[in-house]
Amino acid sequence: MAEKPMLHYLNARGRMESTRWLLAPAGVEFEEIYLKSAEDLDKLRNDGYLMFQQVPMVEIDGMKLVQTRAILNYIASKYNLYGKDIKERALIDMYTEGIADLGEMILLLPFCQPEDTDANTALIKEKTKNRYFPAFEKVSESVQCLGN
């Protein structure tokens, strides 16, 4: 049996959550290694494992993968979750980028000026309801995006 992928990240959802979500439908068990201190992160950096000096990092198939989309693309390809042809992969990529755009808006919310929080929250809710959900609902009714 192959070794379990090892996920290196903080004890938080953040940028590793989508990797966990993708491993679930593939039925892949994984191990999580939480970074508990700045020293834990420094060790990964000093050992040369973090190409861009940041996590998430996934150890899989003898590789140390970094950058969320690279990790997701590898896992999706490895477990046949990335469409059966180039057209399906393009469709998956469009939805993935839409989710990334929405996620970025949400991730940046805590960093906005306090007086802008309510307006930014309202904007995110409006875009989620009127832009993103309709697109996601449309695809869920028309095609199966994961695997063949």
C-alpha positions as CSV (number, residue, x, y, z in Angstrom):
1,M,0.0,0.0,0.0
2,A,1.3,3.5,-0.9
3,E,2.2,5.8,1.9
4,K,-0.3,8.3,3.0
5,P,0.1,11.9,1.7
6,M,1.4,14.2,4.4
7,L,-0.2,17.6,4.6
8,H,1.9,20.4,6.2
9,Y,0.0,23.4,7.3
10,L,-1.3,25.3,10.3
11,N,-4.1,23.8,12.4
12,A,-6.6,25.7,10.3
13,R,-8.6,25.4,7.1
14,G,-7.1,28.1,5.0
15,R,-5.3,27.1,1.8
16,M,-5.1,23.5,2.7
17,E,-8.8,22.9,3.0
18,S,-9.4,22.5,-0.7
19,T,-6.7,19.7,-0.7
20,R,-8.6,17.9,2.1
21,W,-11.8,18.3,0.1
22,L,-10.3,16.8,-3.0
23,L,-8.7,13.9,-1.2
24,A,-12.1,12.9,0.3
25,P,-13.9,11.9,-2.9
26,A,-10.8,10.0,-4.0
27,G,-11.0,8.0,-0.8
28,V,-7.4,8.9,0.1
29,E,-6.4,8.8,3.8
30,F,-3.8,11.4,4.7
31,E,-1.7,12.5,7.6
32,E,-1.7,16.1,8.8
33,I,1.4,17.7,10.3
34,Y,0.5,21.0,11.9
35,L,3.0,23.8,12.1
36,K,2.8,24.8,15.8
37,S,5.4,27.5,15.8
38,A,7.5,29.9,13.7
39,E,10.4,27.4,14.3
40,D,8.4,24.6,12.6
41,L,8.0,26.8,9.5
42,D,11.6,27.9,9.6
43,K,12.7,24.3,9.7
44,L,10.8,23.5,6.5
45,R,12.3,26.7,4.9
46,N,15.8,26.0,6.0
47,D,15.6,22.3,4.8
48,G,14.8,23.7,1.4
49,Y,11.3,22.2,1.2
50,L,9.4,25.3,0.5
51,M,10.1,26.7,-3.0
52,F,8.3,29.9,-2.2
53,Q,9.0,29.9,1.5
54,Q,5.3,29.3,2.4
55,V,2.9,26.5,3.1
56,P,0.8,24.5,2.3
57,M,3.1,21.7,1.4
58,V,2.0,18.1,0.5
59,E,4.4,15.2,0.5
60,I,3.1,12.7,-2.0
61,D,4.8,10.1,-4.3
62,G,8.3,11.1,-3.1
63,M,7.7,14.8,-3.9
64,K,7.2,17.9,-1.7
65,L,4.5,19.9,-3.6
66,V,3.8,23.5,-2.8
67,Q,1.4,26.0,-4.2
68,T,-2.3,25.2,-3.7
69,R,-3.3,24.9,-7.4
70,A,-0.3,22.8,-8.3
71,I,-1.2,20.5,-5.4
72,L,-4.8,20.3,-6.5
73,N,-3.9,19.7,-10.1
74,Y,-1.6,16.8,-9.2
75,I,-4.1,15.2,-6.9
76,A,-6.9,15.6,-9.4
77,S,-4.8,14.1,-12.1
78,K,-3.5,11.2,-10.0
79,Y,-6.9,10.1,-8.8
80,N,-8.7,10.7,-12.1
81,L,-10.7,13.7,-10.8
82,Y,-9.7,16.1,-13.5
83,G,-12.0,15.3,-16.4
84,K,-11.7,12.9,-19.2
85,D,-10.5,15.4,-21.9
86,I,-9.2,18.9,-22.3
87,K,-12.7,20.4,-22.6
88,E,-13.8,18.9,-19.3
89,R,-10.5,20.1,-17.7
90,A,-11.1,23.6,-19.0
91,L,-14.6,23.6,-17.5
92,I,-13.2,22.4,-14.2
93,D,-10.5,25.1,-14.3
94,M,-13.1,27.8,-14.9
95,Y,-15.1,26.8,-11.8
96,T,-11.9,26.4,-9.8
97,E,-10.8,29.9,-10.6
98,G,-14.3,31.2,-9.8
99,I,-14.1,29.5,-6.4
100,A,-10.6,31.0,-6.0
101,D,-11.9,34.5,-6.7
102,L,-14.6,34.1,-4.2
103,G,-12.3,32.7,-1.6
104,E,-9.8,35.5,-2.0
105,M,-12.5,38.1,-1.3
106,I,-13.4,36.2,1.8
107,L,-9.8,35.7,2.9
108,L,-9.1,39.5,2.5
109,L,-12.1,40.5,4.6
110,P,-10.4,40.5,8.0
111,F,-7.7,42.8,6.6
112,C,-10.0,45.6,5.4
113,Q,-10.5,48.8,7.4
114,P,-13.0,48.3,10.2
115,E,-15.3,51.0,8.8
116,D,-15.4,49.1,5.5
117,T,-16.2,45.6,6.9
118,D,-20.0,45.9,6.6
119,A,-19.9,47.2,3.1
120,N,-17.4,44.5,2.0
121,T,-19.4,41.8,3.7
122,A,-22.5,42.9,1.9
123,L,-20.6,43.0,-1.5
124,I,-19.3,39.4,-0.9
125,K,-22.8,38.2,-0.1
126,E,-24.3,39.9,-3.2
127,K,-21.6,38.5,-5.5
128,T,-22.0,35.1,-3.9
129,K,-25.7,35.0,-4.4
130,N,-25.9,36.7,-7.8
131,R,-22.7,35.7,-9.5
132,Y,-21.1,32.6,-8.1
133,F,-24.0,30.4,-6.8
134,P,-25.9,30.7,-10.1
135,A,-22.8,29.5,-12.0
136,F,-22.2,26.6,-9.6
137,E,-25.8,25.6,-9.7
138,K,-25.9,25.6,-13.5
139,V,-22.9,23.3,-13.8
140,S,-24.2,21.0,-11.0
141,E,-27.4,20.5,-13.1
142,S,-25.7,19.9,-16.4
143,V,-22.5,17.9,-16.0
144,Q,-20.5,15.7,-13.7
145,C,-17.1,17.5,-13.3
146,L,-15.3,15.0,-11.0
147,G,-13.8,12.1,-12.8
148,N,-15.3,10.1,-15.6
